[in-house]
């Protein structure tokens, strides 16, 4: 929201309601939950004061006034910043931040809680927890409302699992409307009588919130015209949307306001929250907490966790776009990104850019990846996509926790999408699922023939070209092959062509269909995942639960989970 320079007449040791309202008027009544919903501020309550104490000065009993000055010395005096670390290119790769109280202990409890949850599920025991938190997931997609892959699955199921353990959980995601049948997914979400004005991209943008309470979770959807268009959450047939930086920047600002302003269940979540920011789309949240809120006493007890599902996508844009993000100018270095010489477009290109994911890595209290193997891979030059030095410098707060799956949705003994139920004690139903799948797709009904499946995006990461090169030889064997997915047009066309060439052996389903994915997982003998890199992967976990053998590339989460 830019640098807030507060007139001295609005500064006072014990601010009154009238002084706060005047200050709100001075800064344009934008953000901060409109000064935490204009609540009366009294002595001893959490107030939005432009005064804060540094850690050193608190010990000395001296007051410090935040003045918005840009020097690094002033940042040190405010207790926000000790210094910067740069890589060989001169790009800032880290800030030596003074830690917030109990950060490590709090986040260790959360991480341990997730691991305990996984163990409880494996043992089939009812989950319980000793310490509860207010947890806010910020994500670009959450099943069943929106989903393009594993991110949607995780952010649709993990919040429910945490809620069953007694945590208060909110999920904040866009309200995508495309004018089609998928809009019905938001039918039960009711508009909240609360609007927020957000300053970014050179103006004030108003967002509304929709809310649905389901499975013990507050599902909050940010509504804005930029989310109302055909296509996926990220693009359409012509490619990625050109305003994605704006769309997800808006999501992050709204997500920071939501716990302050939304009276869900009769009262707000308040400031003492744990934010889980998922991938670059939500990566501005930790930066906003550090740069926009904490300097003014808001969210001082909140914690932020960055969850990296795929490091290949980082939200990199031109350096000039920084001024649109609604951040103070002095925080530019947190997002500063300099491309190496070989990656620049021409001799006059300085390579300067802003990298939103980098900013989150710098400012988040804890960093998680979706598998232990991937947490190691991203600290190497091969897997770090230019961020390996920064991630290595933050190894003390970097962990990997393998994604879990919804064992109620993915259960062959009760799955409503498959032809016959079966279990580990009686696998006879799996043969019936295979026969039903062959019949549905028009393949010769041959229970004895090995049936191989693929489910996923049709792109380079998923190794689809490896399957393409192997198909001519593979089709010489006595096998059948089924593929389900969408993505690059060349691979979609290739699937259609293969179906016409190998009518008795190959079927390709262009698009994504949840019931069909269940039937392929249950009916196939083998599920192939030749991904070049895979942070975690969920399909191999589904396959093992359905008695289907995953054949995977030894990388990331695939290597670890398939061995286990």
N, C-alpha and C positions, 0 to 999 in steps of 0.2 A: 504494500500500500504506500510505498515511498517512505522517505524519512519524515518522521513526525517531530517537528520542532515546536514544543509547547511553550506558549507565552508564560513568562515568569509569574504573572499575576494569578495563574491557575495552579501554581505549586504551593502546597501547604503541608504541614506535618500530619495533620489529621483532616483529610479532605472531607468536606461536607457534600451533601447531595447536589447542591447548587453549583459548587465548583466543578464537580465531575461533569454535570450536564453542559456547563460552559465549555469545558475541555472537549467534550464530544462534539459540540458545535464547531469548535475551532478546527477539528480534524475531519470534518465533513460527515460525521455520523456513519462512518463506514467501518465494518469489522468489529472484532472483539465482542461479538454477540451483542452489538449496540450497547456497549458497556454493561455486559452481563445482564441484559434485559432491563436496564435502567433501575436495577434494584437499589434500595436505599443502602448507602454505605455507612457503616458505623464503626466505631473503634473495635478492633479485634477481629473484624470480618475480613475476608479476602477482597481487596480493593484493587481497582485499576489505577494505580498511582504512577505518575511519571517519575517517581523517586524510587531508587532501589539501593541497597547496600551491597558492596563487594564483600567477599568472604573475609578479607583482611580487615576491612573497616568495621565489620560487625564485631570482630574480636576486639577492636580498639574502641568500640562504642561511638564511632564517628559516622555521620550521614554522608551519603554520596548521591548526587543528582545526575541522572542520565541525560546528557545534553545532545546526543546524536552526532557528536564529533567523529570524524572518520579515521583518525590516526590509530595505529595499532597499540600505541601506548595507552590511549584512552580505553580501548577494548580490554587491555589488561587490567586497568583500574576498575572497570565495571565487573570484573570477575568472569568475563565471558571467554577470553582468549589469552593464551600465553605466547603463541607464536605460530609460524607456518612452516611447513615442510614442502620442499619442491623436488621434482624429479629432474633428470638430466636435461629435459626439454625446457625447463623453467616453469612448468605448470605446477600450480599448488596441488599437492596430493594429500595434504592433511593439515588439520588444525590441532594444536595441543590445547584441548579444551579442559578447563577446570571441571572435574567430574561433579555431578549433582549428588547430593547425599543419598546413600543407599542404592545407587543405580545398579551396581553389580549384584548386590544381594537380591534386589527386586527382580531383575531380569533372570537371574539364575533360578529363582523360584518358578517363574513362568516356564522356562525351558524344561526344568525338571518336571513340572506339572504336565507338559505335553508328553514327555517320555513315559511318565506314570500312566497317562491316559492310554497310550499305545499298549502298554503292558496289561492294563485292565481289560482292554478290548480283546486282546489275544486270549486272556484267561476266561473271557466271558463274564467277568465280574461287574457288578454295578459300580460306576465311577463315583468317587468321593474326593473331596479336597479340604484341606485345613485352612487355606488362605484364599479369599476370593478377591477378584479385581473387577473394575469396570474396564472392559476391553472394547476398543473401537477398531474394527477392520475397515481399511480404506482400500478399495479395489475397483478396477475397471470392469470386472465381470464377476457374477456370483450366480451359480446354478440354483434353482431352475430358471431364474429370471433372465440371465444372459450367460452365454458360454460359447467359447471357441476352442477350449482345450482344458488342460489340467488346472490352470489358474482358476477357472470358473468352478471346477469340481471341488478344489480345496477350499475356496472361499464360500462355497455353498454348504459344505459338510463340517469343516472344523469349527466354525462358530456354534453350530448346534451341539457338537460334542463338548465344547467348553461350557456352554450353557447348562448342560446336564450335570456338570460338576459344581454348579452353584455360582458361576461367574455371571455378572450382568454384561451382556454382549450386544453390541450394535454393529451392523454392517452398513457402510455408506458406499453407494454405487450409483452410477447414472441411471436415469429412467429413460431407457432407449425405446423409442416408438418409431415404427417404420410404416404404419398404416395397414399392416397385415395381421394375420392370425396370431403372430407372436405377441402382439400388444395385450392379448388376454392374460398373459402371465402377470401383468401388473393390475389386474382387475380388482384384487382385494386390497390394494394399497390405497389408503385414504389420504387426501391432501391435509397437511397440518396447517393450522391457521397461524403460520409463521413464515415470514419471508426474510431473507438476508441480502443485504447489499454488499457487494464485493468489489473492491477497487483493484483492477488489474487491466492490462492492455489498454491503457490510456483513458479509462472511463470507469463508471460505476455500473456493474451488472447485477441485476436482481435475479435471485434463484428462489424457487419454492421447494418444499420438501413433501414427499409422500411417505407414508409409514404403514407397514404391516407387521403385526406381532405374530410370529409363526414359529413353532418348535422351540419356544423359550427365547427367541432372538428378536431384537428390534431391527427389522429390515428397513433402512432409510434410503430413499431414492431421491437424488438431486435432479430437479426438473429445470430444464433450460432449452430454448429452441435449438441449440446446437446439437442436442441429443436426439432430435426428431428428424430422422432421415433414413432412407433405405440403405441396406448393407449390413455389414458386421459392426461391432463397436469401434473398429479402427479404419475401415475403408469400404470401398465397393468394387465393382468390376473394373473401375478405372485406376485403382490403386489406393494408397493410404489417403485419408482426408487431409487436406492442406492445413486445416486449423486444429489438428490434434493437440498441439501444444496449448492452445487456448482452452480446449474442451477439458483436458485433464488438469490444467492449472486451476480452472474453475472448480473442479471436483475437490482438489486438495484444500482450497480456501474454504469451501462449503463444509468439508469434513471437519475442519478445525473449529468452525462456528457451531456445528450441530450439537456437540455435547453441552455447550453453554446455553443454547436457546430453545432446544426442543424438549417440551415437558412430556416425555414418554412415560406412560404409566403414572402420570401425575406429578413427576418431578424430573429434573434434568440429570444428566450424568455428572455434570460439574467438571471441575478442573483436574481432579485426581484420577486420570485415566492412563491406560496403557494403549498407545496407538500402534497398530500393526499395519505398516505401509507396504503394499504388495507391488513389486516391480516399479518401473520408472513412472508409470501413470500416476502413482500415489507418492512418488519419492519426494515431492516438494513438502510433504507434511512435516518431516523432521526439521527441514530448513525453516519452515514457517514458525515452528515452535521455538526454535533457537533465536531467530532473527526478528520476528514480529511480535511474539507474545511474551516470552520470558523477560525481555528487557523492561517490560512494563508490569511485571509481577503476575502475569497470567500464565497458567500451566506450569508454575515453578515446581510442582510436585508430580507433573505428568512425566511419562517415560515413552520413548519411541523405539520401535523395533522395525528395522528394514528387512523385509523378506524378499530374497532374490530368487525368483523362479526361473529367469532366463537372462543372463548377463549380456547376451548379444544385443539386446534392445536397451538403450540407455537414455533416450530422450535428448539427443544432441541436436542443437539448433544454432543458428548464427549468433555470434556474440552480441549483436545489436538488439536481440530479442530480450536480453536480460531486463531492460527497463520496463518491459511489459509484465513481468512476473509478480509485481507488487511487493518487492523486497527492498530493504534499504540499500543504497548504493555501496556502502562499505562491505556488504556481504558478497560482492561479485566474485571475490577470489575463491569462495567456497564452491562455486559452480564453474569456475574458469577451466577451460579445456583447451589445450594446444595440440593440434595434430602434428605428427612428425613431418619432416620435409617431404618424404616420399609420398605422403598421403594428400598433399596439397594439390589444388587444381591447376595452378600456374605459378610463375616465378614471383608475382606480386602478392600472392595469397599468403597472409600471415598465419593462417591455420588457427586463428582464434575462434572459439566457440563456447557455448555454455552446455554443460552436461548435467542434467537434472539428477540422474542416478548417482553421479559422483558427489553431488552436494549432499545427498542422503547418506552416503557412506561416510562422509566427513562428519556429519552432525548427529547421526542416530546413536542412541545409547547402546544398542545391541544390533548385530547383523546376523541374520539366519539365512541359510540356504536350505533347499528342500531335500538334501541328502548329504551324508557325511563325505561321500566321495566327491561330490561337486564342490563342497566347501574347500577341499584341497586343490581341486583342478583350477579354480578361479584365482588362486594365488600364483599360478605359473604363467609364463609368457604365452604359452599355447592356448590356455583357457581363460586368460584374464581380460582379453579384448582391450588391452591398454590400461586396465585398472589394477593389474596384478600387484604393482608396487604399493599402491594405496591400500589394497586389501591385505597385503602382507603386513603393512604397518599397523593394521587394526586386528591382527590375529587374536589378540587377547579377548576381543568381544565378538569374534566370528565363530559360529558353530553351524553344524549341519544336522537337521532332524528330518528323517525320511518321512515323506508324506504318508498319511494314512488314507484309508478308503472307507466309504460308508458301507458297513457290513450288512446293513438292512436292505439297502438298494441292490447291492451286489451279493446276492445270496442264492445259489442254485437250488436250494431247497424251498424257496418261496418266491422266486423271481416271476413276476406276472407277465414278463415279455417272452419267456421261452416256452417251448412246446411241452416239455416234460420236466418235472422236478427231480433232482437227484442230490445225493450227499456223498461224503467220503466213505460212508458205510455201504452205500448202494449206488453204483455208478451206471446202472442199467438205463436210467433216464437220459444219460448223455448221448447214447447211440440214437435215441429217438429225437433228440435235439438236432443231431447231425442229419438225419434223414429228412426232418422237417425243413431244415435250412436248404438242403439240396433241392427239395421239391419247390420251395418258395422262389428260389433263384433260377429254376429251370435247368439245373445240372442233372446229369444222370444219377439216379439214386443208387449209390454204391457205398454201403457202410464200411466196407473193407479198404476203400481207397483213402490214402492220406489226404486230409483236407487242411490247407494252409490258409491263414488269414492275415490281413494287414488292416489296421484301423489308425488313421492319423492324418495330419496335414500333408498335402502333396507339395513338398518343397525340399530344398537341398539339405536342410538340417536333418530331416527324417530319413534321408538315404533312399529316397524314391528312385533316383537314377541308378542306384546299385541293384534294386529289384528289376528295373527296366533292362539293364544289361544282362541280368541272369535269366530272364524269362525264356528266351529262345532255347537255352540248354535245359532249363527246368521243365519246360513243356514236353521235352522228349521222354520224361519219366512218367510213371503211372501215378499222377497226382492231380489234385484240383486246387485252384487258387481263387480266393475271394479278396477284393480290396474295397474298402469304404473310406472315402475322404474327399476333400476339396482343397483347392489351392491354386497353384500355377496352371494356367490354361493349357500349356504344352503337355503336362502330365494328365490333366483331365481328358484331353483329346486322345492321348496315348492309351488310356484305360478303355475308352470307347472302341478304339481300333483293335486292341487286343481281344476284346470280347467277340468281335466279328471274325477274327482270325482263328481263335481257339474256342469255338462254340461249345465243345464238350468238356472243356477244362478250366475256362477262366470266366469270372464275372467281376465287373467293376461297377460300383455304386457311387456316382458322383454326387457329393453333398454329404451332409451328416444327419443321421437319424438315430436317436437314442435307442428305441426298441430294436432296430436292426443291429446296432453295436452289441447289445446284450445277446442277441441270437447268434451272431458270429462268434462271440467269445465262448458261448456254451457249445456251439456246434462244431467248431474247428478242433483238430487234433494239435495243431501247431499255430502259434501266433508269432509272426516275425516282426522285429523292431531293429532295423539296421541303421539306427540314428548315428550320425557323425558325432553329436554330443547330445546328452540328455540329462538335464539337471536332476530329475528324479524319474519321471515316467510313471504313469498310473496303469496303463494297459497291461503291463507285465504283472502287476499286482492283481488286477481283475482276473487275468488268465490263470494264475496259479490258484486262485480261489475256486475257479470253475474246472480245475483238472485239465487245463490246456497248457501245453508245454511252451514257454516263451523262449524263442531263439533270438538273442539280442547281441548288439555290438557291445564289447567290453568297455563301457564308458560311463562316467558319472553314476547316477543312481541305478542304472540298469545293471552295472557290474555287481554292486553290493546287494541289491534286493533280490536279484535272480539267484545269487549264490546262497542267500539265506533261505 
